Amino acid sequence: MENYKKLLEIIDILRSPGGCPWDMKQTHQSLKPYIIEEAYEVIEAIDSGNDDKLSEELGDLLSQVLMHAQLANERNAFDIELVAKKIADKMVERHPHIFAKKANLTAEEVLHNWERIKLEKAKEPGYSVLQGVPLSLPALLKAFRVQEKVGRYGFDWKKPDDVIAKVKEEISEFEEALQSGEKNKQEHELGDLLFSLVNLGRHLEMQPEEALNGAIRRFTARFQYIEERLREQGKTLSDSNLDEMDHLWDEAKTRLP
């Protein structure tokens, strides 16, 4: 706790008169890109398996949380203590099997219990089970969360084969939209196709964001292989043609994971 208190003091100093000019001019709005960036860097650190890097990036993310709490405190809205209280109360509420009546539950039963607790709020006018899905989430992750939420209430396909049939249906509808020449319709059907592919990944217990990132990494490595092989031949991409690049692409696929 000593280092935590020290960090709070540092942020207070940075924001105080005579502190850091950059920190003093920040607002909730101006800091939005940084909290997103820091969250992604935490994910990269997790993927790297480097605990030292992870502890560093978690610290960067924590500093963003504390900075937002400091800004709110300065305008007498709330402070970090209220932030901590709210999440503590929420954690206790979400875990009645631990903090109320002890019970040995599976992970699935815990999730069902939490959804039952939240359903009490469904009686309030205007409430939706989808309210908890942030609008600013990346589209693939947002689609996954929306499908996950409604699936918990039975609005879902029964098995992966059903979703595959839906994907094929969406491909057919997208092809029809292409033939129509209507851009709005094409975009609409492309969105439906992507949404159904996310659903397929969910049913197969795969994260679509992870799957796509993996595809991007493989594509990047293979394309960089093409560039390197062309350099060995004294060529650049501009000196090459599609047939030559396709040949090197096939070569890269056999040599790279």
N, C-alpha and C positions, 0 to 999 in steps of 0.2 A: 504493500500500500504506500510505502514511502516514495517510490518512484512515480506512482500514480499521482500522488499529491504534488510532487515536483513538476510533473507534466502540466497539471492544472495551473500551477503558479507561473510556469513559463508562458502558457497561452494568455493568461491574464496580463502579464508584463508586455507581451507582444502587441496586445490590443490597447494598452494604456497609453495616455499622452506621453510622448517621448519614446514610444515603442517603435516597432518596425513599420515604416511607411506603407509597405505592401500589405501587411496583415491588417493595419488600421483601416484601410480603404475597402476591405472585403465585406460582402453581404451574403445572405443566403443564396441569392440568385447567382452572384459571381462565382461562388464556390461549387455550384452544381457540377460542372465538368470534372472537377478534381475528385469528388467523392465517387463518381462513376469510374474514373481512371484508376483510383486506388483500389476499388473493389475488383477490377479486372486484373490488377497486378497481384492481388492476393490469390486469385484463381491461377495465374501463371506460376506463382510460387508453389501452390499446392501441386500442380501438375509436374513441376520440376523435381519434387521430392526432397528439396533442400530446406531443412528445418530452420537453418539460420536465415535464409532468405524469407521464409514464411513469417518468422517472428518479426523481421524488419518491416515487411509489408503490412502485417496486422497493426503494427505501431503507426504506420502512415495512415491507415484507415481509421484507427482510433483517434488520431489527432484531428481528423476531419469531423468526427462525431463531437468531440469536445469543443471544436471551434464553433460549430453550429449552436451548441448549448451555450457557449459564451456569448455569442451574438444575441441569442434569445434572452439571456440573463440581463444584458445591457439595456434591453428595452422592456424589462420587467415582465416578460412573458412566461418564462420557465427557466429552470436551471438543470444542471446535470443530475442533481438529486431527484428531481421529479421524473426525469428520463429513466433513471435507474428504478425508481419506485414503480413506474408504469409497467416496465418490462418484467419486474419481479412479480407484480400482481398478476400479470398475464400468464407468466410461467406457472404460478401456483394454480390459477384457474384452469389452465390447459392440462394439468396433471393431478386431477382429483384422486387418482389411484395411488398417488404417492403422498400427497399432502392432506388428503381428507380420509377417505376409507381405503385402507391398503388393499390392493388386489394384484394378483399375478396376471397381467394381460400381455397378449402378443402385440407387436408393433402395429398390426392391422386393427386390432381392437382399440388401441390407444387413439389411432386416427379416427375411427368411427365415433368414439366418445367425444372427441374434440368437435367433430362435425355436429353431433347431437347438441352440444353446448351452444354452438353458434346458431343452430336452427331456432333457438329461443328468440334470437333477434329478428328472425324472419317475420315475426308477428308485427314488427314495426313498419309503418307505411314507407314505401320506397326502398325497403331493404332488398338487396340481391346477394346471392351467394358469390357472385363474381366481383363484388366490391373490393375484395382483398387483392385482386390482381392489379398491380401497378400499371398504369397506362404507358409509363416510360420504359417498360421492359423491352429488350430486343424481341422482334416479332416472333422468332421461332420459340423462344422461351415463353413468351406470352401465350402463344397458341397452345403450348404444352400445358401450362398452368390452367388455362380456361377449360381445356378438355379434361384435365385431372379433376378440377373442381366439380364439374357437372357429372362426371363419371361416378363420383362418390355417392350420387343420389340415384344411380341406375340409368342415367341418360347416356348410354354408351353401347358400343358394339359388344357382342358376346365373346368373339374370338378373333384372332388376327386374320383368318381367312375372310371374315366379313369385311374387314377394313381393306384388304387387298382388292376385293370386289368393288369397293367404293373407289379406290384409287384408279382402277381400270375405267370405271364409269366417268370419273373426273377427267381422265386423259382423253376419252372419247368426246366429252363436252368441250374440252379445250381445243381439240382438232376441229370441231365444228365451228368454234369461235374464230379460229384462224382462217377458215374458209370464208367466213362472213366478212372479213376485212374490217370489223368494228373494233377499234382499239380498246374502248371501254369494256366491251364484252370479253375481249381477250384477257385483259388485266383481271377482270372479275373471275374468270375461269382458272387463270393461273393461280390466283389466290386460293381458290377452292382446292386446287390440286395440291398446293403446298400444305394447306391445312390438313388434308387427308393423309399426306405423307408423314406429317408430324404425329398424327393419330396412330399410324402404323408403327412408328418408332416407339411410341408410348406403350402400345400393346405388346411389343417385343421387349419391353423394359430397357429401351435405349434412349439416351438423351439426344434429341435431334441436333441441338447446338454442338454437342461433342462430336457427333457423327459428321456434321458439316465441317467443323474445324479440322477434323482428321482428314477429310477429303481435300481441304484447302492446303494443309501441310504437305500431303502427298503430291498434289498438283504443283506446288511451289518447288519442292525438291526435284521433281521430274523436269520442270521447265528450266530450272537452273542447271540441271545436267545437260540439257540441250544447248544452253548458252556456253557452257564450259567446253563441250565437245566441238562446237563451232569455232571457239577461240583457238583450240588445238589445231584446227584446220586453217587458221588465219582468216576466219570469216566472222561476220557479225550477223545478227538477225536480219538486217536489211539485205545482206548478200545471199541469204538463203531463200528457199521456197517452201511451200506447204508440204510437198512430198518428202523433201529432205528432213524437215522438222518432224513429220509423222514417223519416219523411219527411226529417228533418234528418240522419239517419244516411246516407241515400242521397245527400243533398246533399254531406255531408262526403267521401264516397267519390269523388265527381267532382272535388273541389277539393283534396284532400290526397293525397300520394303513398302 
